[in-house]
Amino acid sequence: MLHAAGHLTAEDDRGLVLAGDRAVRHPDEVATLLVEAGCPPTRLAVEQDELETCFLRLVGVA
């Protein structure tokens, strides 16, 4: 359902992870989609990497 709505999704040890600016800007939309699908989130958090972390990932250090 999230993928069909245009969200990029993945899973890791934290659970379902959404990547993309849209999910960060509109977490309410994500929560609504999950609730409407019968999977209400138990925790919903917006996390953004710091600029240094992004740079290190780009150059292959992180």
mmCIF file of the N, C-alpha and C atoms, coordinates in Angstrom:
data_MODEL
# 
_entry.id   MODEL 
# 
loop_
_atom_site.group_PDB 
_atom_site.id 
_atom_site.type_symbol 
_atom_site.label_atom_id 
_atom_site.label_alt_id 
_atom_site.label_comp_id 
_atom_site.label_asym_id 
_atom_site.label_entity_id 
_atom_site.label_seq_id 
_atom_site.pdbx_PDB_ins_code 
_atom_site.Cartn_x 
_atom_site.Cartn_y 
_atom_site.Cartn_z 
_atom_site.occupancy 
_atom_site.B_iso_or_equiv 
_atom_site.pdbx_formal_charge 
_atom_site.auth_seq_id 
_atom_site.auth_comp_id 
_atom_site.auth_asym_id 
_atom_site.auth_atom_id 
_atom_site.pdbx_PDB_model_num 
ATOM 1   N N  . MET A 1 1  ? 0.803  -1.195 0.000  1.00 0.00 ? 1  MET A N  1 
ATOM 2   C CA . MET A 1 1  ? 0.000  0.000  0.000  1.00 0.00 ? 1  MET A CA 1 
ATOM 3   C C  . MET A 1 1  ? 0.851  1.267  0.000  1.00 0.00 ? 1  MET A C  1 
ATOM 4   N N  . LEU A 1 2  ? 1.931  1.282  0.793  1.00 0.00 ? 2  LEU A N  1 
ATOM 5   C CA . LEU A 1 2  ? 2.809  2.450  0.809  1.00 0.00 ? 2  LEU A CA 1 
ATOM 6   C C  . LEU A 1 2  ? 3.538  2.595  -0.520 1.00 0.00 ? 2  LEU A C  1 
ATOM 7   N N  . HIS A 1 3  ? 4.004  1.471  -1.043 1.00 0.00 ? 3  HIS A N  1 
ATOM 8   C CA . HIS A 1 3  ? 4.689  1.500  -2.337 1.00 0.00 ? 3  HIS A CA 1 
ATOM 9   C C  . HIS A 1 3  ? 3.736  1.970  -3.430 1.00 0.00 ? 3  HIS A C  1 
ATOM 10  N N  . ALA A 1 4  ? 2.506  1.506  -3.395 1.00 0.00 ? 4  ALA A N  1 
ATOM 11  C CA . ALA A 1 4  ? 1.510  1.916  -4.386 1.00 0.00 ? 4  ALA A CA 1 
ATOM 12  C C  . ALA A 1 4  ? 1.205  3.411  -4.288 1.00 0.00 ? 4  ALA A C  1 
ATOM 13  N N  . ALA A 1 5  ? 1.385  3.971  -3.094 1.00 0.00 ? 5  ALA A N  1 
ATOM 14  C CA . ALA A 1 5  ? 1.154  5.404  -2.891 1.00 0.00 ? 5  ALA A CA 1 
ATOM 15  C C  . ALA A 1 5  ? 2.382  6.241  -3.228 1.00 0.00 ? 5  ALA A C  1 
ATOM 16  N N  . GLY A 1 6  ? 3.465  5.573  -3.705 1.00 0.00 ? 6  GLY A N  1 
ATOM 17  C CA . GLY A 1 6  ? 4.643  6.311  -4.131 1.00 0.00 ? 6  GLY A CA 1 
ATOM 18  C C  . GLY A 1 6  ? 5.749  6.438  -3.114 1.00 0.00 ? 6  GLY A C  1 
ATOM 19  N N  . HIS A 1 7  ? 5.672  5.682  -2.030 1.00 0.00 ? 7  HIS A N  1 
ATOM 20  C CA . HIS A 1 7  ? 6.718  5.727  -1.002 1.00 0.00 ? 7  HIS A CA 1 
ATOM 21  C C  . HIS A 1 7  ? 7.723  4.614  -1.241 1.00 0.00 ? 7  HIS A C  1 
ATOM 22  N N  . LEU A 1 8  ? 8.999  4.921  -1.053 1.00 0.00 ? 8  LEU A N  1 
ATOM 23  C CA . LEU A 1 8  ? 10.066 3.931  -1.150 1.00 0.00 ? 8  LEU A CA 1 
ATOM 24  C C  . LEU A 1 8  ? 10.206 3.270  0.214  1.00 0.00 ? 8  LEU A C  1 
ATOM 25  N N  . THR A 1 9  ? 10.092 1.952  0.260  1.00 0.00 ? 9  THR A N  1 
ATOM 26  C CA . THR A 1 9  ? 10.126 1.256  1.539  1.00 0.00 ? 9  THR A CA 1 
ATOM 27  C C  . THR A 1 9  ? 11.231 0.211  1.584  1.00 0.00 ? 9  THR A C  1 
ATOM 28  N N  . ALA A 1 10 ? 11.681 -0.082 2.794  1.00 0.00 ? 10 ALA A N  1 
ATOM 29  C CA . ALA A 1 10 ? 12.651 -1.135 3.053  1.00 0.00 ? 10 ALA A CA 1 
ATOM 30  C C  . ALA A 1 10 ? 12.443 -1.595 4.494  1.00 0.00 ? 10 ALA A C  1 
ATOM 31  N N  . GLU A 1 11 ? 13.014 -2.723 4.836  1.00 0.00 ? 11 GLU A N  1 
ATOM 32  C CA . GLU A 1 11 ? 12.950 -3.212 6.216  1.00 0.00 ? 11 GLU A CA 1 
ATOM 33  C C  . GLU A 1 11 ? 14.352 -3.357 6.751  1.00 0.00 ? 11 GLU A C  1 
ATOM 34  N N  . ASP A 1 12 ? 14.518 -3.035 8.027  1.00 0.00 ? 12 ASP A N  1 
ATOM 35  C CA . ASP A 1 12 ? 15.782 -3.279 8.709  1.00 0.00 ? 12 ASP A CA 1 
ATOM 36  C C  . ASP A 1 12 ? 15.480 -3.706 10.131 1.00 0.00 ? 12 ASP A C  1 
ATOM 37  N N  . ASP A 1 13 ? 16.480 -3.703 11.006 1.00 0.00 ? 13 ASP A N  1 
ATOM 38  C CA . ASP A 1 13 ? 16.275 -4.158 12.377 1.00 0.00 ? 13 ASP A CA 1 
ATOM 39  C C  . ASP A 1 13 ? 15.324 -3.266 13.173 1.00 0.00 ? 13 ASP A C  1 
ATOM 40  N N  . ARG A 1 14 ? 15.039 -2.071 12.670 1.00 0.00 ? 14 ARG A N  1 
ATOM 41  C CA . ARG A 1 14 ? 14.095 -1.165 13.336 1.00 0.00 ? 14 ARG A CA 1 
ATOM 42  C C  . ARG A 1 14 ? 12.662 -1.404 12.896 1.00 0.00 ? 14 ARG A C  1 
ATOM 43  N N  . GLY A 1 15 ? 12.467 -2.113 11.783 1.00 0.00 ? 15 GLY A N  1 
ATOM 44  C CA . GLY A 1 15 ? 11.128 -2.344 11.246 1.00 0.00 ? 15 GLY A CA 1 
ATOM 45  C C  . GLY A 1 15 ? 11.040 -1.817 9.833  1.00 0.00 ? 15 GLY A C  1 
ATOM 46  N N  . LEU A 1 16 ? 9.902  -1.291 9.487  1.00 0.00 ? 16 LEU A N  1 
ATOM 47  C CA . LEU A 1 16 ? 9.682  -0.730 8.159  1.00 0.00 ? 16 LEU A CA 1 
ATOM 48  C C  . LEU A 1 16 ? 10.290 0.663  8.092  1.00 0.00 ? 16 LEU A C  1 
ATOM 49  N N  . VAL A 1 17 ? 11.087 0.902  7.069  1.00 0.00 ? 17 VAL A N  1 
ATOM 50  C CA . VAL A 1 17 ? 11.760 2.187  6.904  1.00 0.00 ? 17 VAL A CA 1 
ATOM 51  C C  . VAL A 1 17 ? 11.341 2.783  5.571  1.00 0.00 ? 17 VAL A C  1 
ATOM 52  N N  . LEU A 1 18 ? 10.919 4.028  5.598  1.00 0.00 ? 18 LEU A N  1 
ATOM 53  C CA . LEU A 1 18 ? 10.563 4.746  4.375  1.00 0.00 ? 18 LEU A CA 1 
ATOM 54  C C  . LEU A 1 18 ? 11.673 5.718  4.051  1.00 0.00 ? 18 LEU A C  1 
ATOM 55  N N  . ALA A 1 19 ? 12.088 5.720  2.814  1.00 0.00 ? 19 ALA A N  1 
ATOM 56  C CA . ALA A 1 19 ? 13.126 6.642  2.362  1.00 0.00 ? 19 ALA A CA 1 
ATOM 57  C C  . ALA A 1 19 ? 12.485 7.615  1.391  1.00 0.00 ? 19 ALA A C  1 
ATOM 58  N N  . GLY A 1 20 ? 12.818 8.845  1.525  1.00 0.00 ? 20 GLY A N  1 
ATOM 59  C CA . GLY A 1 20 ? 12.308 9.839  0.598  1.00 0.00 ? 20 GLY A CA 1 
ATOM 60  C C  . GLY A 1 20 ? 11.791 11.062 1.311  1.00 0.00 ? 20 GLY A C  1 
ATOM 61  N N  . ASP A 1 21 ? 11.901 12.155 0.627  1.00 0.00 ? 21 ASP A N  1 
ATOM 62  C CA . ASP A 1 21 ? 11.503 13.447 1.182  1.00 0.00 ? 21 ASP A CA 1 
ATOM 63  C C  . ASP A 1 21 ? 10.009 13.511 1.490  1.00 0.00 ? 21 ASP A C  1 
ATOM 64  N N  . ARG A 1 22 ? 9.209  12.862 0.669  1.00 0.00 ? 22 ARG A N  1 
ATOM 65  C CA . ARG A 1 22 ? 7.755  12.908 0.858  1.00 0.00 ? 22 ARG A CA 1 
ATOM 66  C C  . ARG A 1 22 ? 7.349  12.313 2.211  1.00 0.00 ? 22 ARG A C  1 
ATOM 67  N N  . ALA A 1 23 ? 7.952  11.194 2.591  1.00 0.00 ? 23 ALA A N  1 
ATOM 68  C CA . ALA A 1 23 ? 7.632  10.571 3.876  1.00 0.00 ? 23 ALA A CA 1 
ATOM 69  C C  . ALA A 1 23 ? 8.045  11.467 5.037  1.00 0.00 ? 23 ALA A C  1 
ATOM 70  N N  . VAL A 1 24 ? 9.156  12.164 4.889  1.00 0.00 ? 24 VAL A N  1 
ATOM 71  C CA . VAL A 1 24 ? 9.629  13.069 5.941  1.00 0.00 ? 24 VAL A CA 1 
ATOM 72  C C  . VAL A 1 24 ? 8.708  14.275 6.062  1.00 0.00 ? 24 VAL A C  1 
ATOM 73  N N  . ARG A 1 25 ? 8.284  14.805 4.934  1.00 0.00 ? 25 ARG A N  1 
ATOM 74  C CA . ARG A 1 25 ? 7.415  15.991 4.952  1.00 0.00 ? 25 ARG A CA 1 
ATOM 75  C C  . ARG A 1 25 ? 5.973  15.679 5.337  1.00 0.00 ? 25 ARG A C  1 
ATOM 76  N N  . HIS A 1 26 ? 5.524  14.430 5.099  1.00 0.00 ? 26 HIS A N  1 
ATOM 77  C CA . HIS A 1 26 ? 4.114  14.091 5.339  1.00 0.00 ? 26 HIS A CA 1 
ATOM 78  C C  . HIS A 1 26 ? 3.951  12.794 6.128  1.00 0.00 ? 26 HIS A C  1 
ATOM 79  N N  . PRO A 1 27 ? 4.471  12.737 7.362  1.00 0.00 ? 27 PRO A N  1 
ATOM 80  C CA . PRO A 1 27 ? 4.312  11.512 8.148  1.00 0.00 ? 27 PRO A CA 1 
ATOM 81  C C  . PRO A 1 27 ? 2.840  11.209 8.448  1.00 0.00 ? 27 PRO A C  1 
ATOM 82  N N  . ASP A 1 28 ? 2.009  12.239 8.474  1.00 0.00 ? 28 ASP A N  1 
ATOM 83  C CA . ASP A 1 28 ? 0.578  12.025 8.696  1.00 0.00 ? 28 ASP A CA 1 
ATOM 84  C C  . ASP A 1 28 ? -0.036 11.193 7.571  1.00 0.00 ? 28 ASP A C  1 
ATOM 85  N N  . GLU A 1 29 ? 0.418  11.391 6.350  1.00 0.00 ? 29 GLU A N  1 
ATOM 86  C CA . GLU A 1 29 ? -0.064 10.603 5.223  1.00 0.00 ? 29 GLU A CA 1 
ATOM 87  C C  . GLU A 1 29 ? 0.335  9.137  5.382  1.00 0.00 ? 29 GLU A C  1 
ATOM 88  N N  . VAL A 1 30 ? 1.560  8.915  5.830  1.00 0.00 ? 30 VAL A N  1 
ATOM 89  C CA . VAL A 1 30 ? 2.047  7.552  6.052  1.00 0.00 ? 30 VAL A CA 1 
ATOM 90  C C  . VAL A 1 30 ? 1.185  6.873  7.119  1.00 0.00 ? 30 VAL A C  1 
ATOM 91  N N  . ALA A 1 31 ? 0.941  7.551  8.223  1.00 0.00 ? 31 ALA A N  1 
ATOM 92  C CA . ALA A 1 31 ? 0.126  6.992  9.302  1.00 0.00 ? 31 ALA A CA 1 
ATOM 93  C C  . ALA A 1 31 ? -1.287 6.686  8.810  1.00 0.00 ? 31 ALA A C  1 
ATOM 94  N N  . THR A 1 32 ? -1.869 7.576  8.045  1.00 0.00 ? 32 THR A N  1 
ATOM 95  C CA . THR A 1 32 ? -3.215 7.368  7.522  1.00 0.00 ? 32 THR A CA 1 
ATOM 96  C C  . THR A 1 32 ? -3.266 6.153  6.615  1.00 0.00 ? 32 THR A C  1 
ATOM 97  N N  . LEU A 1 33 ? -2.291 6.010  5.724  1.00 0.00 ? 33 LEU A N  1 
ATOM 98  C CA . LEU A 1 33 ? -2.259 4.853  4.829  1.00 0.00 ? 33 LEU A CA 1 
ATOM 99  C C  . LEU A 1 33 ? -2.154 3.552  5.620  1.00 0.00 ? 33 LEU A C  1 
ATOM 100 N N  . LEU A 1 34 ? -1.322 3.536  6.643  1.00 0.00 ? 34 LEU A N  1 
ATOM 101 C CA . LEU A 1 34 ? -1.173 2.336  7.457  1.00 0.00 ? 34 LEU A CA 1 
ATOM 102 C C  . LEU A 1 34 ? -2.455 1.999  8.210  1.00 0.00 ? 34 LEU A C  1 
ATOM 103 N N  . VAL A 1 35 ? -3.088 2.991  8.791  1.00 0.00 ? 35 VAL A N  1 
ATOM 104 C CA . VAL A 1 35 ? -4.335 2.768  9.530  1.00 0.00 ? 35 VAL A CA 1 
ATOM 105 C C  . VAL A 1 35 ? -5.426 2.269  8.588  1.00 0.00 ? 35 VAL A C  1 
ATOM 106 N N  . GLU A 1 36 ? -5.554 2.885  7.422  1.00 0.00 ? 36 GLU A N  1 
ATOM 107 C CA . GLU A 1 36 ? -6.577 2.472  6.456  1.00 0.00 ? 36 GLU A CA 1 
ATOM 108 C C  . GLU A 1 36 ? -6.349 1.050  5.960  1.00 0.00 ? 36 GLU A C  1 
ATOM 109 N N  . ALA A 1 37 ? -5.096 0.595  5.969  1.00 0.00 ? 37 ALA A N  1 
ATOM 110 C CA . ALA A 1 37 ? -4.774 -0.771 5.539  1.00 0.00 ? 37 ALA A CA 1 
ATOM 111 C C  . ALA A 1 37 ? -4.921 -1.774 6.686  1.00 0.00 ? 37 ALA A C  1 
ATOM 112 N N  . GLY A 1 38 ? -5.298 -1.293 7.860  1.00 0.00 ? 38 GLY A N  1 
ATOM 113 C CA . GLY A 1 38 ? -5.466 -2.183 9.000  1.00 0.00 ? 38 GLY A CA 1 
ATOM 114 C C  . GLY A 1 38 ? -4.175 -2.500 9.727  1.00 0.00 ? 38 GLY A C  1 
ATOM 115 N N  . CYS A 1 39 ? -3.151 -1.695 9.516  1.00 0.00 ? 39 CYS A N  1 
ATOM 116 C CA . CYS A 1 39 ? -1.843 -1.892 10.164 1.00 0.00 ? 39 CYS A CA 1 
ATOM 117 C C  . CYS A 1 39 ? -1.415 -0.613 10.867 1.00 0.00 ? 39 CYS A C  1 
ATOM 118 N N  . PRO A 1 40 ? -2.127 -0.218 11.915 1.00 0.00 ? 40 PRO A N  1 
ATOM 119 C CA . PRO A 1 40 ? -1.749 1.036  12.576 1.00 0.00 ? 40 PRO A CA 1 
ATOM 120 C C  . PRO A 1 40 ? -0.335 0.953  13.159 1.00 0.00 ? 40 PRO A C  1 
ATOM 121 N N  . PRO A 1 41 ? 0.445  1.989  12.998 1.00 0.00 ? 41 PRO A N  1 
ATOM 122 C CA . PRO A 1 41 ? 1.822  1.968  13.516 1.00 0.00 ? 41 PRO A CA 1 
ATOM 123 C C  . PRO A 1 41 ? 1.837  2.023  15.035 1.00 0.00 ? 41 PRO A C  1 
ATOM 124 N N  . THR A 1 42 ? 2.766  1.289  15.635 1.00 0.00 ? 42 THR A N  1 
ATOM 125 C CA . THR A 1 42 ? 2.951  1.378  17.080 1.00 0.00 ? 42 THR A CA 1 
ATOM 126 C C  . THR A 1 42 ? 3.950  2.478  17.418 1.00 0.00 ? 42 THR A C  1 
ATOM 127 N N  . ARG A 1 43 ? 4.768  2.827  16.432 1.00 0.00 ? 43 ARG A N  1 
ATOM 128 C CA . ARG A 1 43 ? 5.728  3.922  16.592 1.00 0.00 ? 43 ARG A CA 1 
ATOM 129 C C  . ARG A 1 43 ? 5.980  4.515  15.216 1.00 0.00 ? 43 ARG A C  1 
ATOM 130 N N  . LEU A 1 44 ? 5.953  5.811  15.129 1.00 0.00 ? 44 LEU A N  1 
ATOM 131 C CA . LEU A 1 44 ? 6.224  6.505  13.875 1.00 0.00 ? 44 LEU A CA 1 
ATOM 132 C C  . LEU A 1 44 ? 7.162  7.655  14.190 1.00 0.00 ? 44 LEU A C  1 
ATOM 133 N N  . ALA A 1 45 ? 8.358  7.621  13.609 1.00 0.00 ? 45 ALA A N  1 
ATOM 134 C CA . ALA A 1 45 ? 9.355  8.646  13.897 1.00 0.00 ? 45 ALA A CA 1 
ATOM 135 C C  . ALA A 1 45 ? 9.982  9.137  12.604 1.00 0.00 ? 45 ALA A C  1 
ATOM 136 N N  . VAL A 1 46 ? 10.264 10.415 12.555 1.00 0.00 ? 46 VAL A N  1 
ATOM 137 C CA . VAL A 1 46 ? 10.958 11.010 11.417 1.00 0.00 ? 46 VAL A CA 1 
ATOM 138 C C  . VAL A 1 46 ? 12.413 11.191 11.820 1.00 0.00 ? 46 VAL A C  1 
ATOM 139 N N  . GLU A 1 47 ? 13.290 10.557 11.055 1.00 0.00 ? 47 GLU A N  1 
ATOM 140 C CA . GLU A 1 47 ? 14.724 10.660 11.335 1.00 0.00 ? 47 GLU A CA 1 
ATOM 141 C C  . GLU A 1 47 ? 15.435 11.118 10.076 1.00 0.00 ? 47 GLU A C  1 
ATOM 142 N N  . GLN A 1 48 ? 16.327 12.064 10.233 1.00 0.00 ? 48 GLN A N  1 
ATOM 143 C CA . GLN A 1 48 ? 17.120 12.551 9.120  1.00 0.00 ? 48 GLN A CA 1 
ATOM 144 C C  . GLN A 1 48 ? 18.586 12.486 9.492  1.00 0.00 ? 48 GLN A C  1 
ATOM 145 N N  . ASP A 1 49 ? 19.399 12.046 8.543  1.00 0.00 ? 49 ASP A N  1 
ATOM 146 C CA . ASP A 1 49 ? 20.837 12.005 8.765  1.00 0.00 ? 49 ASP A CA 1 
ATOM 147 C C  . ASP A 1 49 ? 21.412 13.412 8.767  1.00 0.00 ? 49 ASP A C  1 
ATOM 148 N N  . GLU A 1 50 ? 22.498 13.558 9.493  1.00 0.00 ? 50 GLU A N  1 
ATOM 149 C CA . GLU A 1 50 ? 23.226 14.819 9.468  1.00 0.00 ? 50 GLU A CA 1 
ATOM 150 C C  . GLU A 1 50 ? 24.018 14.897 8.165  1.00 0.00 ? 50 GLU A C  1 
ATOM 151 N N  . LEU A 1 51 ? 24.388 16.077 7.764  1.00 0.00 ? 51 LEU A N  1 
ATOM 152 C CA . LEU A 1 51 ? 25.123 16.290 6.526  1.00 0.00 ? 51 LEU A CA 1 
ATOM 153 C C  . LEU A 1 51 ? 26.415 15.475 6.486  1.00 0.00 ? 51 LEU A C  1 
ATOM 154 N N  . GLU A 1 52 ? 27.130 15.422 7.596  1.00 0.00 ? 52 GLU A N  1 
ATOM 155 C CA . GLU A 1 52 ? 28.386 14.669 7.641  1.00 0.00 ? 52 GLU A CA 1 
ATOM 156 C C  . GLU A 1 52 ? 28.154 13.178 7.361  1.00 0.00 ? 52 GLU A C  1 
ATOM 157 N N  . THR A 1 53 ? 27.083 12.610 7.914  1.00 0.00 ? 53 THR A N  1 
ATOM 158 C CA . THR A 1 53 ? 26.758 11.201 7.680  1.00 0.00 ? 53 THR A CA 1 
ATOM 159 C C  . THR A 1 53 ? 26.456 10.952 6.219  1.00 0.00 ? 53 THR A C  1 
ATOM 160 N N  . CYS A 1 54 ? 25.721 11.845 5.589  1.00 0.00 ? 54 CYS A N  1 
ATOM 161 C CA . CYS A 1 54 ? 25.413 11.714 4.158  1.00 0.00 ? 54 CYS A CA 1 
ATOM 162 C C  . CYS A 1 54 ? 26.693 11.758 3.331  1.00 0.00 ? 54 CYS A C  1 
ATOM 163 N N  . PHE A 1 55 ? 27.582 12.685 3.655  1.00 0.00 ? 55 PHE A N  1 
ATOM 164 C CA . PHE A 1 55 ? 28.843 12.808 2.920  1.00 0.00 ? 55 PHE A CA 1 
ATOM 165 C C  . PHE A 1 55 ? 29.685 11.546 3.042  1.00 0.00 ? 55 PHE A C  1 
ATOM 166 N N  . LEU A 1 56 ? 29.820 11.042 4.268  1.00 0.00 ? 56 LEU A N  1 
ATOM 167 C CA . LEU A 1 56 ? 30.620 9.831  4.487  1.00 0.00 ? 56 LEU A CA 1 
ATOM 168 C C  . LEU A 1 56 ? 30.030 8.639  3.754  1.00 0.00 ? 56 LEU A C  1 
ATOM 169 N N  . ARG A 1 57 ? 28.710 8.549  3.686  1.00 0.00 ? 57 ARG A N  1 
ATOM 170 C CA . ARG A 1 57 ? 28.072 7.472  2.941  1.00 0.00 ? 57 ARG A CA 1 
ATOM 171 C C  . ARG A 1 57 ? 28.368 7.608  1.445  1.00 0.00 ? 57 ARG A C  1 
ATOM 172 N N  . LEU A 1 58 ? 28.342 8.837  0.937  1.00 0.00 ? 58 LEU A N  1 
ATOM 173 C CA . LEU A 1 58 ? 28.604 9.075  -0.480 1.00 0.00 ? 58 LEU A CA 1 
ATOM 174 C C  . LEU A 1 58 ? 30.036 8.725  -0.871 1.00 0.00 ? 58 LEU A C  1 
ATOM 175 N N  . VAL A 1 59 ? 30.984 8.999  -0.001 1.00 0.00 ? 59 VAL A N  1 
ATOM 176 C CA . VAL A 1 59 ? 32.381 8.707  -0.323 1.00 0.00 ? 59 VAL A CA 1 
ATOM 177 C C  . VAL A 1 59 ? 32.777 7.287  0.071  1.00 0.00 ? 59 VAL A C  1 
ATOM 178 N N  . GLY A 1 60 ? 31.837 6.531  0.608  1.00 0.00 ? 60 GLY A N  1 
ATOM 179 C CA . GLY A 1 60 ? 32.078 5.115  0.890  1.00 0.00 ? 60 GLY A CA 1 
ATOM 180 C C  . GLY A 1 60 ? 32.718 4.815  2.220  1.00 0.00 ? 60 GLY A C  1 
ATOM 181 N N  . VAL A 1 61 ? 32.707 5.742  3.156  1.00 0.00 ? 61 VAL A N  1 
ATOM 182 C CA . VAL A 1 61 ? 33.311 5.524  4.455  1.00 0.00 ? 61 VAL A CA 1 
ATOM 183 C C  . VAL A 1 61 ? 32.302 4.932  5.443  1.00 0.00 ? 61 VAL A C  1 
ATOM 184 N N  . ALA A 1 62 ? 31.072 5.352  5.337  1.00 0.00 ? 62 ALA A N  1 
ATOM 185 C CA . ALA A 1 62 ? 30.029 4.878  6.291  1.00 0.00 ? 62 ALA A CA 1 
ATOM 186 C C  . ALA A 1 62 ? 29.157 3.839  5.653  1.00 0.00 ? 62 ALA A C  1 
# 
